[in-house]
Amino acid sequence: MATIMEIRKFSSIKLDDVFFDSLKNDYPGFEDWFNRKVKAGKVAFVQYDDEGMLQGFLFLKDETAEVDEHITPLMEPKKRLKVGTFKIEAHNTRLGEKFIKKIMDCAIYGGFDEAYVTIFPKHEGLIRLLEKYGFENFGKKGDEIVLVKDFTVFKDDIYLDYPMIKTKDSRKYLLSIRPKYHTPLFSDSILKTEERDSAELIKDVSYSNSIHKIYVCTMPDTSELHSGDLVAIYRTSDIPGRARFRSVVTSICVVEEVKYKSDFTNINDFLEYVKSYCILSTEELVKLFQNECLVVIKMTYNVALSKRVTRGMLLDNANMSSNTYWGFMQLTDAQFDYILKEGKVNENFIVD
């Protein structure tokens, strides 16, 4: 059974959980702070493992109307999201990515100019993870360092700019995924309703809502993909004969790297590479590895569309042909822009 991130009121979270012991030791006033949040009815993102043990905790605060005078140098007033408390169990990179994606989504949908976190230098692994996705050392708050992610500056780097996407001068593609694979891989992009607003997307806590995805296939044309290409994920119909309405574009990803069978020394090398971010079974992967046309696409998962863009819409309004193979194909700038517009992608995700 997969563990799922949840939104819980502080009042339903046990302060005596051993998970909080390190926070109590690092922050002498932590218990008082926690109890104030209980009284205020505040909520946090949490994740428990299969045994009910707390694995991760994240509290976010809109700090636009205030400036923390204990931070040096002093921060300029901005629309700013504070990562009030953030802890994950050590050595769980994927869990860290999931929580970082949640910070990013809340910042983007909330229209924040930047997000920041204060953290003790001893948390080296978490610091490296935050820095990988664009958090930079700003200054200090007592014995803690202050890391800031500026969403108004684009560095032309897939990781540092995450989750923003650069549309100008980027190649765009459509990539089809069957429902049985799409649901576990992009579970917050199922789009159960016709349209989802920002509040719903921020609250989505699907367990597979992580930053990286790996797609394995044997479609030779996918070998033309390279780092930086944009990919519109197209979930094919779950009901035969209903593709016009039930085949939909759900998400936007950015290609990190593409590998081929020749890039792997053996089957074990291949399985080791894909196991963290691919939802195919070992049996399926072993079978695919026997095919000389094997292509492995690693992508960052940047945007879940707010509104479904159906095959019918693309046929009627985006100059796409039913005579073309939609498993994988290049999109024009106009077709991709149509997907972003009709999918109601928040403009804060887009750099053009």
Residue pairs with C-beta under 8 A, 6 or more apart in sequence:
1 50
2 207
2 208
3 47
3 48
3 49
3 50
3 55
3 207
4 47
4 205
4 206
4 207
5 45
5 46
5 47
5 56
5 98
5 99
5 102
5 205
5 206
5 207
5 209
6 45
6 46
6 47
6 48
6 205
7 43
7 44
7 45
7 46
7 203
7 205
8 43
8 44
8 46
9 38
9 41
9 42
9 43
10 34
10 37
10 38
10 41
10 42
10 43
10 44
11 38
11 41
13 44
13 46
13 54
13 57
15 31
15 34
15 35
17 54
19 53
19 54
19 55
19 57
19 87
19 89
20 30
20 34
20 54
20 57
22 87
23 30
23 85
23 87
24 30
24 31
26 120
27 33
37 44
37 59
42 59
44 57
44 58
44 59
44 85
45 56
45 57
45 58
45 59
45 60
45 99
45 102
45 205
46 54
46 56
46 57
46 58
47 54
47 55
47 56
47 95
47 98
47 99
48 54
48 55
49 55
55 88
55 89
55 92
55 95
56 87
56 88
56 89
56 95
56 98
56 99
57 85
57 86
57 87
57 88
58 83
58 85
58 86
58 99
58 102
58 103
59 83
59 84
59 85
59 86
60 81
60 82
60 83
60 84
60 103
60 106
61 81
61 82
61 84
62 80
62 81
62 82
62 110
62 112
63 80
63 81
63 82
64 77
64 78
64 79
64 80
64 112
67 74
67 75
67 76
67 77
68 75
68 82
68 141
70 141
70 142
71 118
71 138
71 139
71 140
71 141
71 146
72 139
72 140
72 141
73 138
73 139
75 116
75 138
78 113
78 114
79 111
79 112
79 113
79 114
80 112
80 113
80 114
80 115
80 116
81 103
81 106
81 107
81 110
81 112
81 114
81 115
81 116
82 115
82 116
82 117
83 103
83 115
83 116
83 117
86 99
86 103
86 117
86 119
86 126
88 95
88 96
88 99
88 126
89 95
90 125
91 125
93 125
93 129
94 210
94 276
96 125
96 126
96 129
97 129
97 210
97 211
97 212
98 209
98 210
98 211
100 129
100 130
100 133
100 211
101 163
101 209
101 210
101 211
101 301
102 205
102 209
103 115
103 149
104 115
104 133
104 149
104 162
104 163
105 163
105 201
105 202
106 112
106 202
107 114
107 115
107 149
107 151
108 151
108 163
108 346
108 348
108 349
109 198
109 199
109 201
109 202
109 346
109 348
110 198
110 202
111 348
112 151
113 150
113 151
113 152
114 148
114 149
114 150
114 151
114 152
115 135
115 148
115 149
115 151
116 135
116 138
116 146
116 147
116 148
116 149
117 130
117 135
117 146
117 147
118 141
118 144
118 145
118 146
118 147
119 126
119 127
119 130
119 144
119 145
119 147
120 143
120 144
120 145
121 127
121 143
121 144
121 145
127 145
127 147
130 147
130 149
131 147
132 159
133 149
133 159
133 160
133 162
133 211
134 149
134 150
134 155
134 159
134 160
134 161
134 162
135 147
135 148
135 149
136 147
136 148
136 149
136 150
137 145
137 146
137 147
138 146
138 147
138 148
139 145
139 146
140 146
151 164
151 348
154 161
154 164
154 166
154 351
155 161
156 166
158 227
158 228
158 254
158 256
158 300
159 300
161 351
162 211
162 300
162 302
163 300
163 302
163 303
163 349
164 302
164 348
164 349
164 350
164 351
165 230
165 252
165 254
165 302
165 303
165 349
165 350
165 351
166 228
166 351
166 352
167 230
167 333
167 336
167 337
167 340
167 350
167 351
167 352
168 351
168 352
170 228
170 229
170 230
171 228
171 229
171 230
171 330
172 229
172 230
172 231
172 232
172 330
172 331
172 332
172 333
172 335
172 336
173 225
173 229
173 230
173 231
173 232
173 328
173 329
173 330
173 331
174 231
174 232
174 234
174 249
174 326
174 328
174 329
174 330
174 331
175 215
175 222
175 231
175 232
175 233
175 234
175 297
175 327
175 328
176 234
176 235
176 236
176 326
176 327
176 328
177 185
177 186
177 215
177 233
177 234
177 235
177 236
178 235
178 236
179 235
179 236
179 237
179 238
181 279
181 280
182 189
182 190
182 233
182 235
182 236
182 250
183 190
184 208
184 279
185 208
185 213
185 215
185 279
186 208
186 213
186 233
186 235
186 250
186 251
186 301
186 304
187 206
187 207
187 208
187 209
188 201
188 204
188 206
188 208
188 209
188 304
189 233
189 235
189 250
189 251
189 304
189 305
190 250
191 248
191 250
191 305
191 307
191 308
194 307
194 308
195 306
195 307
195 308
195 344
196 306
196 307
197 306
198 306
198 346
201 304
201 306
204 304
208 279
210 277
210 301
211 300
211 301
212 256
212 276
212 277
212 298
212 299
212 300
212 301
213 253
213 277
213 298
213 299
213 300
213 301
214 273
214 274
214 276
214 277
214 278
214 296
214 297
214 298
214 299
215 278
215 296
215 297
215 299
216 274
216 278
216 280
216 285
216 288
216 294
216 295
216 296
216 297
217 288
217 294
217 295
217 297
218 288
218 291
218 293
218 294
218 295
219 293
219 295
219 327
219 328
220 293
220 295
221 328
221 329
222 258
222 295
222 297
222 328
223 258
223 260
223 295
225 231
225 255
225 258
225 297
226 255
226 258
227 255
227 256
227 257
227 258
228 254
228 255
229 254
229 255
230 252
230 253
230 254
230 255
230 336
231 252
231 253
231 254
231 255
231 297
231 299
232 249
232 251
232 252
232 331
232 336
232 339
233 249
233 250
233 251
233 252
233 253
234 247
234 248
234 249
234 250
234 326
235 247
235 248
235 249
235 250
236 243
236 247
237 243
237 246
237 247
237 311
238 246
239 246
243 311
244 310
244 311
244 312
244 315
245 310
245 311
245 312
246 310
247 310
247 311
247 326
248 308
248 309
248 310
248 311
249 305
249 308
249 309
249 314
249 339
249 343
250 304
250 305
250 308
251 301
251 302
251 303
251 304
251 305
252 302
252 303
252 305
252 339
252 340
252 345
252 349
253 299
253 300
253 301
253 302
254 299
254 300
254 302
255 297
255 298
255 299
256 298
256 299
256 300
257 298
258 295
258 296
258 297
258 298
259 273
259 295
259 296
259 298
260 294
260 295
260 296
261 270
261 289
261 291
261 292
261 293
261 294
263 296
264 270
264 273
264 289
267 286
267 289
270 285
270 289
270 296
271 282
271 285
271 286
273 296
274 280
274 285
274 296
277 298
278 285
280 288
288 294
302 349
303 345
303 346
303 349
305 339
305 343
305 344
305 345
306 343
306 344
306 345
306 346
307 342
307 343
307 344
308 343
309 338
309 339
309 342
309 343
311 326
313 342
314 320
314 335
314 338
314 339
315 321
315 322
317 338
317 342
318 334
318 335
318 338
318 339
319 332
319 334
319 335
320 335
331 339
340 350
